[in-house]
Amino acid sequence: MTIKKYLVSAVCILGIFSACEKEADPVDGNYATVTLNGGGKAVTGDVAINPGDSITFDFTITTQRPMAFVGIQKNPVNHTAFLVRDTLKTATTTYSASKTLKADTINGSYLYRIVAHDSSGTYIGSKDLVITVNPDFYYYTVRVLRVPDTTGKTNPCYMAATTGETFSYTTGAANSAKIDFGIMFDTTGLASPSTTDDLRFCLYALSAPQGQLPFYDLGSWTKNNTIMKKATSPAFNKLLSGGDLRAAARTNLASGTTSKVTQLAAGNLVFFKTASGKAGCLSVNYVNGNSPAASSFMNVDIKIER
């Protein structure tokens, strides 16, 4: 057989196989079109909302092959876990629905997926939306509060919890209405020393008698009445929303509140409620010094509801 005949035979064989070849669908291909209808408070795309808000998905889904199940997933890791799922009475290529869900109470971004499956549970297609839950609390880190100094009067010894600002006696007069508490080193003897060190760092409201330092004249200042209490739970890293802060305040401030807490050391938590009714928590990260010297300070983090 000549080379030419071999080539002709090979082409014929390839032609036979090509005629028998079936085109396969791509794995996890998207054979669905999801239209967000909007209207009212229904989402029309990626959106930012407040914790616990209602989210309405009003949608129409059309598919290239009949679907039997339609559902909504959140942060999906597979095709089987649903927040809501509709089983269709008759397989169809068009389906409309409106679903209202409650957003997460913890801030962050969440992926919601509107998805269709056929009667065997095989994925047909979907549409993804990103719902961002805005934080409903302020979180201020590494704020340094220093013991009041008597000469320059420039140490930041006062704090506005809602803004995270710190003030000295010099800058505090014009901002006293913002101030929720101050720090000092107790020299009255009312705070008993701990077993390891003379840790008499105090957090106090300006309305407290102890807040009227003899070397600072607060006669013209606004003296907000912040109530507070040192407690151990819930842990600071578990306070993830304004709701968490309010719940912690209800529990810890139900009794035993004061306008001054003392013997503060690293790891302590102080739960508080401001004069305007905002619940918060102060976490002591680090304490430096064991005297009323101007070099003594506390490093703190603050969480407070918006």
ZAMARGU-4260 file (C-alpha; in steps of 0.2 Angstrom, whole numbers, plus 5000, padded with zeros to 4 digits):
<rodrens>
0) 5000/5000/5000 | 5007/5017/4995 | 5010/5031/5007 | 4995/5040/4999 | 4983/5026/5003
5) 4989/5026/5021 | 4985/5044/5023 | 4968/5042/5015 | 4964/5028/5027 | 4970/5037/5042
10) 4959/5052/5037 | 4944/5041/5035 | 4946/5033/5052 | 4948/5050/5061 | 4932/5055/5052
15) 4923/5040/5059 | 4928/5044/5077 | 4924/5063/5075 | 4907/5058/5069 | 4904/5048/5085
20) 4911/5061/5097 | 4898/5068/5109 | 4901/5086/5115 | 4902/5086/5135 | 4895/5099/5146
25) 4908/5108/5156 | 4909/5103/5174 | 4899/5115/5185 | 4894/5126/5170 | 4882/5140/5173
30) 4866/5136/5164 | 4855/5149/5173 | 4851/5167/5172 | 4845/5175/5189 | 4837/5192/5187
35) 4834/5202/5203 | 4818/5211/5201 | 4820/5224/5215 | 4805/5234/5221 | 4802/5239/5239
40) 4817/5234/5250 | 4823/5220/5239 | 4841/5220/5234 | 4847/5223/5216 | 4865/5219/5219
45) 4879/5219/5231 | 4874/5230/5246 | 4879/5236/5264 | 4867/5235/5278 | 4866/5236/5297
50) 4867/5221/5308 | 4851/5211/5310 | 4842/5220/5295 | 4830/5211/5284 | 4837/5206/5267
55) 4824/5203/5253 | 4828/5193/5237 | 4815/5195/5224 | 4821/5186/5209 | 4817/5176/5193
60) 4828/5162/5187 | 4828/5155/5170 | 4838/5139/5165 | 4843/5130/5150 | 4837/5113/5157
65) 4822/5110/5169 | 4826/5114/5187 | 4817/5105/5202 | 4825/5114/5217 | 4829/5132/5220
70) 4837/5139/5235 | 4848/5152/5244 | 4864/5148/5252 | 4876/5159/5263 | 4895/5157/5261
75) 4892/5140/5252 | 4905/5127/5254 | 4895/5114/5244 | 4879/5113/5233 | 4868/5105/5247
80) 4867/5117/5262 | 4853/5130/5260 | 4846/5144/5271 | 4830/5142/5261 | 4825/5129/5248
85) 4810/5127/5237 | 4805/5110/5229 | 4796/5114/5213 | 4780/5103/5210 | 4784/5102/5191
90) 4801/5104/5183 | 4802/5120/5174 | 4814/5132/5166 | 4807/5148/5174 | 4804/5151/5192
95) 4801/5167/5202 | 4801/5169/5221 | 4803/5182/5235 | 4812/5177/5251 | 4816/5188/5266
100) 4830/5183/5277 | 4838/5191/5293 | 4856/5198/5291 | 4870/5192/5302 | 4872/5202/5318
105) 4891/5201/5317 | 4899/5213/5305 | 4908/5207/5289 | 4905/5202/5271 | 4894/5187/5267
110) 4892/5179/5250 | 4874/5174/5246 | 4870/5162/5232 | 4854/5160/5223 | 4855/5143/5215
115) 4846/5130/5204 | 4847/5111/5203 | 4839/5098/5193 | 4828/5083/5199 | 4844/5073/5202
120) 4852/5087/5213 | 4864/5091/5200 | 4869/5110/5200 | 4862/5120/5185 | 4868/5138/5189
125) 4868/5152/5201 | 4870/5170/5205 | 4881/5177/5219 | 4879/5193/5229 | 4890/5200/5243
130) 4880/5207/5258 | 4891/5218/5269 | 4886/5220/5287 | 4892/5236/5294 | 4899/5237/5312
135) 4887/5244/5324 | 4901/5248/5337 | 4917/5257/5338 | 4933/5248/5341 | 4948/5259/5346
140) 4965/5250/5350 | 4981/5255/5358 | 4975/5270/5367 | 4988/5277/5380 | 4981/5285/5396
145) 4994/5293/5407 | 4994/5298/5425 | 4989/5316/5427 | 5005/5327/5428 | 5005/5343/5439
150) 5017/5354/5430 | 5015/5355/5411 | 4997/5347/5413 | 4999/5339/5396 | 4998/5320/5400
155) 4983/5312/5391 | 4973/5307/5406 | 4955/5309/5400 | 4946/5299/5386 | 4930/5301/5375
160) 4925/5282/5373 | 4914/5286/5358 | 4927/5294/5348 | 4943/5286/5355 | 4951/5303/5358
165) 4962/5306/5373 | 4964/5323/5381 | 4975/5332/5394 | 4970/5344/5407 | 4975/5358/5395
170) 4965/5351/5380 | 4951/5344/5390 | 4942/5360/5396 | 4936/5363/5378 | 4931/5345/5376
175) 4924/5340/5393 | 4907/5336/5386 | 4915/5322/5376 | 4925/5315/5391 | 4918/5298/5398
180) 4932/5294/5411 | 4949/5298/5416 | 4963/5289/5425 | 4973/5293/5440 | 4985/5284/5453
185) 4976/5282/5469 | 4986/5289/5484 | 4972/5290/5496 | 4975/5273/5503 | 4957/5268/5499
190) 4964/5256/5486 | 4972/5241/5495 | 4989/5235/5487 | 4988/5219/5477 | 4999/5204/5483
195) 5012/5207/5469 | 5013/5226/5467 | 5005/5242/5472 | 4994/5243/5457 | 4982/5258/5461
200) 4978/5263/5444 | 4960/5270/5444 | 4947/5273/5431 | 4934/5286/5436 | 4920/5296/5430
205) 4922/5315/5431 | 4906/5316/5442 | 4915/5305/5455 | 4922/5314/5470 | 4939/5306/5467
210) 4940/5314/5450 | 4942/5331/5458 | 4961/5331/5459 | 4967/5346/5470 | 4979/5351/5456
215) 4966/5352/5442 | 4952/5364/5443 | 4937/5356/5435 | 4924/5369/5441 | 4918/5374/5423
220) 4919/5357/5415 | 4905/5345/5411 | 4906/5331/5423 | 4898/5316/5414 | 4892/5302/5425
225) 4899/5286/5418 | 4895/5270/5428 | 4907/5256/5427 | 4912/5239/5435 | 4927/5228/5434
230) 4922/5210/5428 | 4929/5195/5419 | 4916/5190/5406 | 4912/5189/5392 | 4929/5190/5385
235) 4934/5205/5376 | 4937/5196/5359 | 4919/5189/5361 | 4911/5206/5360 | 4908/5207/5341
240) 4893/5218/5340 | 4883/5232/5348 | 4871/5219/5354 | 4885/5209/5363 | 4890/5225/5372
245) 4872/5229/5377 | 4870/5212/5383 | 4886/5212/5393 | 4881/5229/5401 | 4864/5222/5406
250) 4872/5208/5415 | 4888/5216/5423 | 4880/5233/5427 | 4864/5226/5435 | 4872/5228/5452
255) 4888/5234/5460 | 4891/5248/5448 | 4902/5263/5454 | 4909/5279/5447 | 4927/5272/5450
260) 4936/5256/5448 | 4954/5253/5455 | 4968/5241/5456 | 4968/5240/5437 | 4981/5228/5429
265) 4985/5220/5412 | 4971/5208/5407 | 4957/5217/5417 | 4940/5222/5409 | 4930/5237/5414
270) 4912/5237/5408 | 4904/5254/5407 | 4889/5264/5402 | 4891/5282/5397 | 4880/5297/5402
275) 4872/5296/5385 | 4868/5277/5388 | 4881/5269/5377 | 4887/5252/5383 | 4906/5248/5381
280) 4920/5239/5388 | 4938/5244/5391 | 4952/5231/5391 | 4969/5234/5399 | 4983/5229/5388
285) 4998/5235/5398 | 5001/5245/5414 | 5018/5254/5416 | 5024/5260/5433 | 5018/5258/5451
290) 5018/5276/5457 | 5009/5293/5453 | 5024/5299/5443 | 5020/5307/5426 | 5029/5292/5417
295) 5016/5280/5423 | 5003/5275/5410 | 4990/5262/5404 | 4988/5255/5387 | 4970/5251/5383
300) 4958/5245/5370 | 4940/5251/5369 | 4924/5244/5361 | 4908/5255/5362 | 4891/5253/5353
305) 4887/5267/5340
</rodrens>
